[in-house]
Amino acid sequence: MIETGIPRLDDFLGGGIPTGKTLLYYIEPGVEGDVFGMQTLYHNLEKGYRGLFITSTTAPEILRESFKELGFDMSRFGDNFAIVDAYSGIIGSTSDERYVIEDPSNPSHIDEVISAAIEEFSGGTITFGSLSTIIDMVGEEKALEYIIKWNKYALIYDTVGIYNFTAWPYSPETLEKIKNEIFNAVIKVGGISKRVVYGQYYGILRVDWTEKVEKAILFKLVRPGGIKAFIPKILVTGPFNAGKSTFVHALSTRAVSVDRLGTTVALDHGYVEHKGFSADIFGTPGQERFDPIIKLLGGEALGVFLIVDSTRPEDFPRAVKMLEMTSRFGLPYVIVANKQDIKGALSPEEIGKMLNVHEEAPVVPAVTTRKEGVFEAFEILIDMVTGG
Amino acid sequence: MLCLIGDWKIEGYSLGIDVLDQKVGKIPPGSNIMIVGPPMTGKSVLGRMFFYNRLKDGSAGIFVSTKDTGEKVIDWFKTNDLDISRAKYGIIDCVSRTLQMDINLQDTDRIRYVSSPVDLTGISVKVNDLLEEFWKKEQIRSIGVVIESLSALLMYSNLQTVFRFLHVFSGRIRSVDAAGMYLIEEGMHDPRTQVTLKQLFQGVIETKDEGGEKLLQVIAPGCKVSGWFRYNFEGAKIDLKEI
């Protein structure tokens, strides 16, 4: 069994990838996911395994430099590492690499070179730097045939096949086969977006050698360093005495508040782990004089909870103003209609109307003192943040 | 209804050429426009002036260069006395690394390097990085994007591949209410290529050369059709006359 070298992913995969199996990183366009395959390869070269990398979008020298930028010095692995150059042929230049696909327009030639490389590198790993480019060169139908063949080769020669795949809008049949049929494991590498990409995550879409773990990990790409798991910031805001600190404490496994006589004067901070997501939660003070803090805290946030006191509609204009301060970054938000247990509390629908927000903006009824509605709100926001 | 998410208003994008702007009005946010015409008819100047106009009015610009190096693009503006030194922009250079001018090239604030024009994933990632930077850090909502040119992408990748890339790319432009200009050389590709790609765009700026006389017209969504203009260009200067 080899490891992916991606934080926490090996735990989710039952320790790693068994030899003869294949794993595909299914990357949303626009997300910097190519590093996943590179990191897995490097991790295993370091462990003493042999490794091949198929480059089809960049020249081998540039590729080596890209590894170096990540802090991965490939020169120290000698003959244990080799590149299959599927790029030079595209731009019509020559190559000194051990394996060269001289005619990328010839599918059987591509197959021949890759099959020979897998055979010679038995017992190691073979990483496709960009499977999408290979599919583009060969055509969808033919490419799928070859992939199935290469995966069989991997099984025969005790090799682990790692694929980076950018999920461009190929035909639904091709995407379905890639996602659900021809690889032993598929790892989704996606973007958290609301108009623009604010963060990135990965999680298992399928795996056939262990039980699937339904978890997603947010990550950042560090140069040097590679993929690092990332804990996002979620902002909790709302008018004075709406119950923000209580919400933060109710949601968090551990929390701390900077307050004076029970009123938050700087911030609340909590850490929550729930349904595979972990998050840092920051609560803002509600009084107007602390508004600069909201702007400061909002900078790196990925989502917003707006807490309102359901019995105090007179505070709603202030709530809207606070939401505007945070949501000017286009962040997703959930409105928590707190104090639903108090007589005269307005219904979530009434609150939504009075706040005059988008019709689809979720308004979750809650009693934060009893932790009611708190985790429901969290799940809705996480769904919005990760695109469901 | 109060629009809390995305509470901003972009009036539209001017082309940066007064006579044309007066005639056609502003291009609506989220538009993707193809600039198509034979070589040497000033398509680059049109694209670059659109880009410059974004920077001039305090918006941000993203310039994807598949023809010239990033340095060369910046030099063009300098040479033509167009000051972009304090503007918010990013150039995605798909050329320098391909030419292997310097394999140690590192991204700068202004120029982001992609390994080659084949690396459509890389282009997409760098554009997303810049969009995020402008939106989140700079809080700029009005962004002009230029790809100069699609023809170079089509030299290295097949039509289907480029179509898939542009399908995602143009969608991204729409979702952030930016405006995109995409240059393509007429006569360099078969007619099917142009027709296929046209599906992705909401408008077209067409240039042509008729016996040495240069003509252009603008057909953009929500704008008046400009009709044909006779024009000449020198450096960054374009003189237009309505026919």
Chai-1 contact restraints between the chains, C-beta under 6 A:
chainA,res_idxA,chainB,res_idxB,connection_type,confidence,min_distance_angstrom,max_distance_angstrom,comment,restraint_id
A,P29,B,S124,contact,1.0,0.0,6.0,A-B,restraint_1
A,P29,B,V168,contact,1.0,0.0,6.0,A-B,restraint_2
A,G30,B,S124,contact,1.0,0.0,6.0,A-B,restraint_3
A,G30,B,V125,contact,1.0,0.0,6.0,A-B,restraint_4
A,G30,B,N128,contact,1.0,0.0,6.0,A-B,restraint_5
A,E32,B,V125,contact,1.0,0.0,6.0,A-B,restraint_6
A,T57,B,V118,contact,1.0,0.0,6.0,A-B,restraint_7
A,T57,B,D119,contact,1.0,0.0,6.0,A-B,restraint_8
A,T58,B,S115,contact,1.0,0.0,6.0,A-B,restraint_9
A,T58,B,S116,contact,1.0,0.0,6.0,A-B,restraint_10
A,E61,B,I103,contact,1.0,0.0,6.0,A-B,restraint_11
A,I62,B,R97,contact,1.0,0.0,6.0,A-B,restraint_12
A,I62,B,I103,contact,1.0,0.0,6.0,A-B,restraint_13
A,I62,B,S115,contact,1.0,0.0,6.0,A-B,restraint_14
A,E65,B,I103,contact,1.0,0.0,6.0,A-B,restraint_15
A,I90,B,V118,contact,1.0,0.0,6.0,A-B,restraint_16
A,D136,B,T161,contact,1.0,0.0,6.0,A-B,restraint_17
A,T166,B,T121,contact,1.0,0.0,6.0,A-B,restraint_18
A,W168,B,R164,contact,1.0,0.0,6.0,A-B,restraint_19
A,P169,B,R164,contact,1.0,0.0,6.0,A-B,restraint_20
A,P169,B,H167,contact,1.0,0.0,6.0,A-B,restraint_21
A,R195,B,S175,contact,1.0,0.0,6.0,A-B,restraint_22
A,R195,B,V176,contact,1.0,0.0,6.0,A-B,restraint_23
A,V196,B,L131,contact,1.0,0.0,6.0,A-B,restraint_24
A,V196,B,E132,contact,1.0,0.0,6.0,A-B,restraint_25
A,V196,B,W135,contact,1.0,0.0,6.0,A-B,restraint_26
A,V196,B,V176,contact,1.0,0.0,6.0,A-B,restraint_27
A,V197,B,N128,contact,1.0,0.0,6.0,A-B,restraint_28
A,V197,B,E132,contact,1.0,0.0,6.0,A-B,restraint_29
A,L323,B,L4,contact,1.0,0.0,6.0,A-B,restraint_30
A,S327,B,L4,contact,1.0,0.0,6.0,A-B,restraint_31
A,S327,B,I5,contact,1.0,0.0,6.0,A-B,restraint_32
A,F329,B,K136,contact,1.0,0.0,6.0,A-B,restraint_33
A,G330,B,I5,contact,1.0,0.0,6.0,A-B,restraint_34
A,G330,B,G6,contact,1.0,0.0,6.0,A-B,restraint_35
A,N356,B,L2,contact,1.0,0.0,6.0,A-B,restraint_36
A,V357,B,L4,contact,1.0,0.0,6.0,A-B,restraint_37
